[in-house]
Amino acid sequence: MYITRVALIHMDMMLSKRADYVIRAALSLASVYESGEYRKIREIVLDTDLPRNFASQILARLVHSELVVSRAGKSGGYHLTRSPESITLLELVECGEGPLKPERCVLGDGPCRWDSVCPIHETWTNATTVLRATLEQTTLLTLSNGDSALAGGHHPIPLDTHRALTTNMTIDESASLKVEISEVVSRLERLEPRLGTLIKASYDAAELLRASIEPGGHSWSPRSVEVAARILSEDARSRSFDLTWMTNGLSEPTSRFEGRLEFRSVGANSTDIRLLGRFRPPSYIGHQAPSSLVEQLGGTIAKSTLRQLAMTLEMESRA
């Protein structure tokens, strides 16, 4: 639905999807600004739940507004042109919505005229001025700090919240595999294109369990799973990977995991594997599975993922 440029513009003050996605993409880029890292579209999609088929358009708007710069090549991607503290929420909203200035009559179909100004004209103009000032006083850095607090679970819940709250789970599961630590990186690189299928199988296993316990509930089986993994550190006895996945095809908010995959040598031909991080289970408006069942299903996904990963790594032949 197109929002006219009169100020966010519905009386319920809702942002359009386009402005929503602009802000999400900016938050993703703000999180890596200090490192100088350029982020790929795929990484931004996984980080923000932004629809893949809309991501390039959103990033193009940010580039056109000179808030983001793009660079081609293996080390390329997208990067903020300025620090998060110098970018305002007003700039981001106008990047998505267009100028937040009354250009049409609030009560009519055309521009206000001097000889037929509507009775709400001055009030609406004043409200728009206040709105613009408030958005201009809020920086991307402020939003980024709040986003980090939300992800960490220590941001206060607004008293007027209207969303169905989904509690993130802490995942910390371990397993063992018979692979030399020196082989882990090369084998995982070959396995990465299949990680989404492997993790989806874990959701399917959890869905079988859910259906047997709560036959009338909503399915946990996604259509597909997007995965991103990159090495964080490695030495003679350990390897650590940043791991993120997001499900697609659920009828309500997506399920998501953010954390690490760690490998540690425990002897010749033997390595311990550990999956740890935060898991957001799928939630459905009007229906929330019992917390005990959610924890059981989340644990099933984590355990199944580790078990399948260990088995696949063990079977993966040397290149």
Secondary structure in CASP SS format (residue, H / E / C, confidence):
PFRMAT SS
TARGET T0000
AUTHOR 0000-0000-0000
METHOD secondary structure of the structure
MODEL  1
M C 1.00
Y C 1.00
I C 1.00
T C 1.00
R C 1.00
V C 1.00
A C 1.00
L C 1.00
I C 1.00
H C 1.00
M C 1.00
D C 1.00
M C 1.00
M C 1.00
L C 1.00
S C 1.00
K H 1.00
R H 1.00
A H 1.00
D H 1.00
Y H 1.00
V H 1.00
I H 1.00
R H 1.00
A H 1.00
A H 1.00
L H 1.00
S H 1.00
L H 1.00
A H 1.00
S C 1.00
V C 1.00
Y C 1.00
E C 1.00
S C 1.00
G C 1.00
E C 1.00
Y C 1.00
R E 1.00
K C 1.00
I H 1.00
R H 1.00
E H 1.00
I H 1.00
V H 1.00
L H 1.00
D H 1.00
T H 1.00
D C 1.00
L C 1.00
P C 1.00
R H 1.00
N H 1.00
F H 1.00
A H 1.00
S H 1.00
Q H 1.00
I H 1.00
L H 1.00
A H 1.00
R H 1.00
L H 1.00
V H 1.00
H H 1.00
S C 1.00
E C 1.00
L C 1.00
V E 1.00
V E 1.00
S E 1.00
R E 1.00
A C 1.00
G C 1.00
K C 1.00
S C 1.00
G C 1.00
G E 1.00
Y E 1.00
H E 1.00
L E 1.00
T C 1.00
R C 1.00
S C 1.00
P H 1.00
E H 1.00
S H 1.00
I C 1.00
T E 1.00
L H 1.00
L H 1.00
E H 1.00
L H 1.00
V H 1.00
E H 1.00
C H 1.00
G H 1.00
E H 1.00
G C 1.00
P C 1.00
L C 1.00
K C 1.00
P C 1.00
E C 1.00
R C 1.00
C C 1.00
V C 1.00
L C 1.00
G C 1.00
D C 1.00
G C 1.00
P C 1.00
C C 1.00
R C 1.00
W C 1.00
D C 1.00
S C 1.00
V C 1.00
C C 1.00
P C 1.00
I C 1.00
H H 1.00
E H 1.00
T H 1.00
W H 1.00
T H 1.00
N H 1.00
A H 1.00
T H 1.00
T H 1.00
V H 1.00
L H 1.00
R H 1.00
A H 1.00
T H 1.00
L H 1.00
E H 1.00
Q H 1.00
T C 1.00
T E 1.00
L H 1.00
L H 1.00
T H 1.00
L H 1.00
S H 1.00
N H 1.00
G H 1.00
D H 1.00
S H 1.00
A H 1.00
L H 1.00
A H 1.00
G H 1.00
G C 1.00
H C 1.00
H C 1.00
P C 1.00
I C 1.00
P C 1.00
L C 1.00
D C 1.00
T C 1.00
H C 1.00
R C 1.00
A C 1.00
L C 1.00
T C 1.00
T C 1.00
N C 1.00
M E 1.00
T E 1.00
I E 1.00
D E 1.00
E E 1.00
S E 1.00
A E 1.00
S E 1.00
L E 1.00
K C 1.00
V C 1.00
E C 1.00
I H 1.00
S H 1.00
E H 1.00
V H 1.00
V H 1.00
S H 1.00
R H 1.00
L H 1.00
E H 1.00
R H 1.00
L H 1.00
E H 1.00
P H 1.00
R H 1.00
L H 1.00
G H 1.00
T H 1.00
L H 1.00
I H 1.00
K H 1.00
A H 1.00
S H 1.00
Y H 1.00
D H 1.00
A H 1.00
A H 1.00
E H 1.00
L H 1.00
L H 1.00
R H 1.00
A H 1.00
S H 1.00
I H 1.00
E C 1.00
P C 1.00
G C 1.00
G C 1.00
H C 1.00
S C 1.00
W C 1.00
S C 1.00
P C 1.00
R C 1.00
S E 1.00
V E 1.00
E E 1.00
V E 1.00
A E 1.00
A E 1.00
R E 1.00
I E 1.00
L E 1.00
S E 1.00
E E 1.00
D C 1.00
A C 1.00
R C 1.00
S E 1.00
R E 1.00
S E 1.00
F E 1.00
D E 1.00
L E 1.00
T E 1.00
W E 1.00
M E 1.00
T E 1.00
N E 1.00
G C 1.00
L C 1.00
S C 1.00
E C 1.00
P C 1.00
T C 1.00
S C 1.00
R E 1.00
F E 1.00
E E 1.00
G E 1.00
R E 1.00
L E 1.00
E E 1.00
F E 1.00
R E 1.00
S E 1.00
V E 1.00
G E 1.00
A C 1.00
N C 1.00
S E 1.00
T E 1.00
D E 1.00
I E 1.00
R E 1.00
L E 1.00
L E 1.00
G E 1.00
R E 1.00
F E 1.00
R E 1.00
P C 1.00
P C 1.00
S C 1.00
Y E 1.00
I C 1.00
G C 1.00
H E 1.00
Q C 1.00
A C 1.00
P C 1.00
S H 1.00
S H 1.00
L H 1.00
V H 1.00
E H 1.00
Q H 1.00
L H 1.00
G H 1.00
G H 1.00
T H 1.00
I H 1.00
A H 1.00
K H 1.00
S H 1.00
T H 1.00
L H 1.00
R H 1.00
Q H 1.00
L H 1.00
A H 1.00
M H 1.00
T H 1.00
L H 1.00
E H 1.00
M H 1.00
E C 1.00
S C 1.00
R C 1.00
A C 1.00
END
